[in-house]
C-alpha cells in the first residue's frame, strides 16, 4: 500500500480505482487489481 499526501494522481492510474473514506482516512481501493491500494497522510 502506498502512502501519499495527495491521492489525485494515483486515482488516475486505473479506471477501477475507488476513493473511500474510512475512520477519517482517505483510501484508494481496487477490487480487480489490489496493487493500486493507497492511503492518504
PyMOL CGO cylinders between C-alpha atoms (Angstrom):
from pymol import cmd
from pymol.cgo import CYLINDER

trace = [
    CYLINDER, 0.00, 0.00, 0.00, 1.33, 3.41, -0.97, 0.3, 1, 1, 1, 1, 1, 1,
    CYLINDER, 1.33, 3.41, -0.97, 1.02, 6.30, 1.48, 0.3, 1, 1, 1, 1, 1, 1,
    CYLINDER, 1.02, 6.30, 1.48, 0.85, 9.74, -0.14, 0.3, 1, 1, 1, 1, 1, 1,
    CYLINDER, 0.85, 9.74, -0.14, -0.04, 13.30, 0.77, 0.3, 1, 1, 1, 1, 1, 1,
    CYLINDER, -0.04, 13.30, 0.77, -2.28, 13.63, -2.26, 0.3, 1, 1, 1, 1, 1, 1,
    CYLINDER, -2.28, 13.63, -2.26, -4.13, 10.78, -3.95, 0.3, 1, 1, 1, 1, 1, 1,
    CYLINDER, -4.13, 10.78, -3.95, -5.35, 12.66, -7.01, 0.3, 1, 1, 1, 1, 1, 1,
    CYLINDER, -5.35, 12.66, -7.01, -2.55, 11.45, -9.28, 0.3, 1, 1, 1, 1, 1, 1,
    CYLINDER, -2.55, 11.45, -9.28, -2.84, 7.88, -8.01, 0.3, 1, 1, 1, 1, 1, 1,
    CYLINDER, -2.84, 7.88, -8.01, -6.58, 7.87, -8.72, 0.3, 1, 1, 1, 1, 1, 1,
    CYLINDER, -6.58, 7.87, -8.72, -5.92, 8.29, -12.44, 0.3, 1, 1, 1, 1, 1, 1,
    CYLINDER, -5.92, 8.29, -12.44, -3.67, 5.23, -12.72, 0.3, 1, 1, 1, 1, 1, 1,
    CYLINDER, -3.67, 5.23, -12.72, -6.51, 2.75, -13.23, 0.3, 1, 1, 1, 1, 1, 1,
    CYLINDER, -6.51, 2.75, -13.23, -10.17, 3.18, -14.11, 0.3, 1, 1, 1, 1, 1, 1,
    CYLINDER, -10.17, 3.18, -14.11, -11.37, 0.68, -11.46, 0.3, 1, 1, 1, 1, 1, 1,
    CYLINDER, -11.37, 0.68, -11.46, -9.97, 2.79, -8.61, 0.3, 1, 1, 1, 1, 1, 1,
    CYLINDER, -9.97, 2.79, -8.61, -12.47, 3.96, -5.99, 0.3, 1, 1, 1, 1, 1, 1,
    CYLINDER, -12.47, 3.96, -5.99, -11.89, 6.62, -3.37, 0.3, 1, 1, 1, 1, 1, 1,
    CYLINDER, -11.89, 6.62, -3.37, -13.24, 5.66, 0.07, 0.3, 1, 1, 1, 1, 1, 1,
    CYLINDER, -13.24, 5.66, 0.07, -13.25, 7.43, 3.44, 0.3, 1, 1, 1, 1, 1, 1,
    CYLINDER, -13.25, 7.43, 3.44, -12.82, 5.17, 6.45, 0.3, 1, 1, 1, 1, 1, 1,
    CYLINDER, -12.82, 5.17, 6.45, -12.21, 6.33, 10.01, 0.3, 1, 1, 1, 1, 1, 1,
    CYLINDER, -12.21, 6.33, 10.01, -11.14, 9.77, 8.84, 0.3, 1, 1, 1, 1, 1, 1,
    CYLINDER, -11.14, 9.77, 8.84, -8.60, 8.45, 6.37, 0.3, 1, 1, 1, 1, 1, 1,
    CYLINDER, -8.60, 8.45, 6.37, -8.90, 8.51, 2.60, 0.3, 1, 1, 1, 1, 1, 1,
    CYLINDER, -8.90, 8.51, 2.60, -8.15, 5.29, 0.74, 0.3, 1, 1, 1, 1, 1, 1,
    CYLINDER, -8.15, 5.29, 0.74, -7.99, 4.18, -2.86, 0.3, 1, 1, 1, 1, 1, 1,
    CYLINDER, -7.99, 4.18, -2.86, -9.18, 0.62, -3.35, 0.3, 1, 1, 1, 1, 1, 1,
    CYLINDER, -9.18, 0.62, -3.35, -9.22, -1.50, -6.48, 0.3, 1, 1, 1, 1, 1, 1,
    CYLINDER, -9.22, -1.50, -6.48, -11.01, -4.85, -6.40, 0.3, 1, 1, 1, 1, 1, 1,
    CYLINDER, -11.01, -4.85, -6.40, -9.66, -6.08, -9.73, 0.3, 1, 1, 1, 1, 1, 1,
    CYLINDER, -9.66, -6.08, -9.73, -6.03, -5.12, -9.14, 0.3, 1, 1, 1, 1, 1, 1,
    CYLINDER, -6.03, -5.12, -9.14, -5.23, -4.65, -5.42, 0.3, 1, 1, 1, 1, 1, 1,
    CYLINDER, -5.23, -4.65, -5.42, -1.75, -3.37, -6.12, 0.3, 1, 1, 1, 1, 1, 1,
    CYLINDER, -1.75, -3.37, -6.12, -3.22, 0.11, -6.64, 0.3, 1, 1, 1, 1, 1, 1,
    CYLINDER, -3.22, 0.11, -6.64, -4.23, 0.41, -2.98, 0.3, 1, 1, 1, 1, 1, 1,
    CYLINDER, -4.23, 0.41, -2.98, -3.20, 3.68, -1.37, 0.3, 1, 1, 1, 1, 1, 1,
    CYLINDER, -3.20, 3.68, -1.37, -3.80, 5.71, 1.77, 0.3, 1, 1, 1, 1, 1, 1,
    CYLINDER, -3.80, 5.71, 1.77, -3.58, 9.45, 2.32, 0.3, 1, 1, 1, 1, 1, 1,
    CYLINDER, -3.58, 9.45, 2.32, -1.44, 11.07, 5.00, 0.3, 1, 1, 1, 1, 1, 1,
]
cmd.load_cgo(trace, "trace")
